[in-house]
Amino acid sequence: MRLAFIVNPVAGSGRVRRTWPALAAHLRTRQVEWDVLETEGPGHAIELAREAATAGYTAVVAVGGDGTLNEVVNGVGTDGVPVGFIPLGTGVDFPRTAGLPRSPLEALEVVLAGRVTRIDVGVVNDRLFCNVAGTGFDAQVAARVNETGSKRGGPIPYIKAVFQTLFTYENAPFRIVVDGVPQHVKSLLMAVGNGRFYAGGMMICPRADLRDGQLDVCIAGDLSKLGTLLTLPRVFSGAHLGHPKITYRRAREVVVEGPSHLRIQADGELVGNLPATFALRPGALPMLLP
């Protein structure tokens, strides 16, 4: 086994930098070849992963948050070498659906076990995503989290950004086409899930499955600001699906048109503005999972 570890040293407010020496020490006790490729800024993990994917490694392993994993997957591409993940960043939502342990050493053991599972992968405007993508309010929150550099783990940076964004955000008119069926709706947000969780533990797509060949689509309609605040706690348990202004569907393709200033987020990374097409590539991504 020959592994390339793509390490984002600033992820998790430096948690990666503090934790990596212990992981490296553990690797030295195992019969495995490995190299460390350290990122230097946004987008660099894509470049490093692309190079590693063609350099003869058995697998390419992302060490950081969901954003680091997103970049590594986009660098490796689908139907290439397997991707591993040691979750240590701000956004660590993908492991909740994938069943990856939160302990870095336990996650490393999953990588070393070498068990490959093929999962579905989403794509939005040519950007791959493993977990959740979307537009509207949640993408504006993601933009605020990224732009303010709030890199503590868990939901706190996201909840803070929710309150900061809520008072200026206005619900937008969308034309949403789900598997060819159009609808017009004034909406707070629209999330397209391959995984179930985002924003530090919010279960936005509670019925999503990484291997079911479908995207889960959650559309929050014209909620008021007070309604948004009252609904927010219910998202952590998935109980928001009972709200009359929230619709939930499954699909293979979703096309969204709306105001061009609205951002698109994919696994918490900003990947452009509307319009957007969300699609699925079933079983296209080999990953090292439990």
C-alpha positions in Angstrom: 0.0 0.0 0.0 1.3 3.4 -1.0 -0.7 6.4 0.3 -0.7 10.1 -0.5 -2.0 12.2 2.4 -3.2 15.7 1.3 -3.0 17.7 4.5 -4.7 21.1 5.0 -2.7 22.5 7.9 -5.0 25.4 8.7 -8.2 23.3 8.9 -10.1 23.3 12.2 -8.3 26.3 13.5 -5.0 24.5 13.3 -6.3 21.2 14.6 -4.8 19.4 11.7 -1.3 20.9 12.4 -1.6 19.9 16.0 -2.9 16.4 15.3 -0.8 15.3 12.3 2.4 14.5 14.1 0.6 11.8 16.2 -0.9 10.4 13.0 2.5 10.4 11.3 4.1 8.6 14.3 1.4 6.0 14.0 2.0 5.5 10.3 5.7 4.9 11.0 4.8 1.8 13.0 2.9 0.3 10.1 4.2 -1.5 7.0 3.0 1.1 4.5 4.6 3.7 2.2 3.3 7.2 2.5 3.9 10.8 1.5 2.6 14.1 2.8 1.4 16.8 0.4 0.6 20.0 2.3 -1.9 22.5 0.8 -0.9 26.2 0.6 -4.3 27.8 0.0 -7.8 27.4 -1.4 -7.9 25.1 -4.5 -4.4 23.7 -3.9 -5.8 20.3 -2.8 -7.4 19.9 -6.2 -4.1 20.3 -8.0 -2.2 18.1 -5.5 -4.9 15.3 -5.7 -4.8 15.5 -9.5 -1.1 14.9 -9.5 -1.3 12.2 -6.9 -4.0 10.3 -8.8 -1.6 9.6 -11.6 1.5 9.0 -9.5 1.0 5.4 -8.7 -0.5 5.7 -5.2 -2.9 3.1 -3.9 -5.2 5.8 -2.5 -5.3 9.6 -1.9 -6.3 10.7 1.6 -7.8 14.0 2.5 -6.8 15.3 6.0 -9.0 18.3 7.0 -12.6 19.3 6.7 -15.4 18.5 4.3 -14.0 21.3 2.0 -10.6 19.5 1.8 -12.4 16.3 0.9 -14.3 18.1 -1.8 -11.2 19.4 -3.3 -9.4 16.0 -3.2 -12.4 14.3 -4.8 -12.5 17.0 -7.6 -8.8 16.5 -8.2 -8.9 12.7 -8.3 -12.2 12.5 -10.2 -14.5 9.6 -10.4 -13.6 6.0 -11.4 -10.0 6.7 -10.3 -7.9 5.7 -7.3 -9.9 5.4 -4.0 -10.2 8.4 -1.7 -9.8 8.3 2.1 -10.7 10.9 4.7 -9.4 11.8 8.1 -11.9 14.4 9.3 -10.3 17.3 11.3 -11.8 20.5 10.0 -14.6 22.9 10.6 -17.2 21.0 8.5 -17.1 17.3 9.4 -20.6 16.4 8.2 -19.9 13.8 5.6 -18.5 11.3 8.1 -21.9 11.3 9.9 -23.6 9.8 6.9 -20.6 7.7 5.8 -20.1 6.1 9.2 -16.5 7.3 9.5 -15.2 7.6 13.0 -14.5 11.1 14.4 -11.4 9.9 16.1 -8.4 10.7 13.8 -6.5 7.6 14.7 -9.6 5.4 14.2 -10.2 7.1 10.8 -6.6 6.4 9.9 -7.2 2.7 10.7 -10.1 2.7 8.3 -7.7 4.0 5.6 -5.1 1.4 6.4 -7.7 -1.4 6.3 -8.1 -0.6 2.6 -11.7 -1.5 2.3 -13.1 0.1 -0.9 -16.8 1.0 -1.1 -18.3 2.7 -4.2 -20.6 5.6 -3.3 -22.7 8.0 -5.4 -21.3 11.4 -6.1 -23.2 14.6 -7.0 -22.1 17.2 -9.6 -23.2 20.8 -9.8 -22.1 22.8 -12.8 -19.1 20.5 -13.3 -18.1 20.5 -9.6 -18.3 17.2 -7.8 -19.7 17.0 -4.3 -19.9 14.1 -1.8 -22.3 15.5 0.7 -24.7 18.4 0.2 -24.9 21.3 -2.3 -27.5 24.0 -2.6 -28.4 27.6 -3.1 -30.2 30.4 -1.3 -29.9 31.2 2.4 -27.6 28.2 3.2 -25.1 29.2 0.5 -25.0 32.8 1.8 -24.3 31.4 5.3 -21.5 29.3 3.8 -20.1 32.4 2.1 -20.1 34.3 5.4 -18.4 31.4 7.3 -15.7 31.1 4.6 -15.2 34.9 4.2 -14.9 35.6 8.0 -12.5 32.7 8.5 -14.6 31.1 11.3 -12.8 27.8 11.4 -13.8 26.3 14.7 -15.4 22.9 14.4 -19.0 22.0 15.0 -22.2 24.1 14.4 -21.2 27.3 16.3 -19.6 29.2 13.3 -22.7 28.3 11.2 -25.3 29.2 13.8 -23.5 32.6 14.3 -23.5 33.1 10.5 -27.2 32.2 10.3 -28.1 35.1 12.7 -25.8 37.5 10.9 -27.2 36.6 7.5 -30.9 36.3 8.5 -31.6 40.0 9.0 -30.4 41.0 5.5 -31.4 38.0 3.4 -34.6 38.1 1.3 -36.3 34.9 0.1 -35.9 34.6 -3.7 -38.1 33.4 -6.6 -36.8 30.1 -8.0 -37.8 28.0 -11.0 -36.9 24.5 -10.0 -37.1 21.6 -12.4 -37.0 18.2 -10.6 -36.5 15.3 -13.1 -38.2 17.3 -15.8 -41.1 18.6 -13.7 -41.0 22.4 -13.2 -42.3 24.5 -10.3 -42.1 28.1 -9.4 -41.6 28.9 -5.7 -40.4 31.8 -3.5 -37.9 30.0 -1.4 -35.6 30.5 1.6 -33.2 27.8 0.3 -32.9 24.6 -1.7 -30.5 21.8 -0.6 -29.6 18.8 -2.7 -28.2 16.0 -0.6 -26.1 12.9 -1.4 -25.4 12.9 2.4 -27.8 13.8 5.2 -26.0 16.5 7.3 -24.4 19.9 6.7 -23.5 23.1 8.6 -22.0 21.3 11.6 -24.7 18.7 12.2 -28.0 20.0 10.7 -29.8 17.0 9.2 -31.1 18.8 6.2 -31.7 15.7 4.1 -32.6 13.0 6.7 -33.5 10.3 4.2 -30.4 10.6 2.0 -28.2 7.5 1.3 -24.8 7.5 -0.3 -25.6 4.4 -2.3 -29.2 4.7 -3.3 -28.7 6.2 -6.7 -30.8 9.3 -5.9 -30.4 12.9 -4.8 -32.6 14.1 -2.0 -34.0 17.6 -2.5 -35.2 19.8 0.4 -36.9 23.0 -0.6 -37.7 25.5 2.2 -40.4 27.8 0.9 -41.3 31.4 1.8 -40.5 31.2 5.5 -40.5 34.4 7.5 -37.5 35.4 9.6 -39.3 34.3 12.7 -40.4 31.1 11.0 -36.8 30.4 10.1 -35.6 30.9 13.6 -38.3 28.6 15.0 -37.7 25.9 12.4 -33.9 26.0 12.7 -33.7 23.8 15.8 -35.9 21.1 14.2 -33.3 20.7 11.4 -30.8 19.0 13.7 -33.3 16.1 14.2 -34.8 16.1 10.7 -38.2 17.2 12.2 -38.3 20.2 9.8 -39.8 17.9 7.1 -43.1 18.2 8.9 -43.3 21.9 8.3 -46.0 22.8 5.7 -43.7 25.2 3.8 -40.9 22.5 3.3 -41.1 20.0 0.5 -38.9 17.0 0.1 -38.3 14.9 -3.0 -35.9 12.5 -4.6 -34.4 13.0 -8.1 -31.6 12.3 -10.5 -31.4 15.8 -11.8 -32.4 19.2 -10.5 -32.2 22.5 -12.5 -32.5 25.7 -10.7 -32.9 29.2 -12.1 -33.1 32.3 -9.9 -31.4 35.7 -9.2 -27.9 35.6 -10.6 -26.3 37.0 -7.4 -27.2 33.9 -5.4 -24.3 31.7 -4.6 -24.0 27.9 -5.0 -22.3 25.9 -2.3 -21.0 22.3 -2.6 -19.8 20.6 0.6 -19.5 24.1 2.1 -17.3 25.4 -0.7 -18.5 28.3 -2.9 -18.7 27.1 -6.6 -20.3 29.9 -8.5 -23.7 31.5 -8.9 -27.1 30.6 -10.3 -28.3 29.1 -12.6 -27.3 25.6 -11.6 -27.8 22.0 -12.6 -27.4 19.3 -9.9 -27.0 15.7 -11.2 -25.9 12.3 -9.8 -23.3 9.8 -10.8 -24.3 6.6 -9.1 -21.6 4.5 -7.6 -18.9 6.5 -9.3 -16.6 7.3 -6.4 -14.4 4.6 -4.7 -13.8 5.5 -1.1 -12.1 3.9 1.9 -14.9 3.4 4.3 -15.6 1.2 7.3 
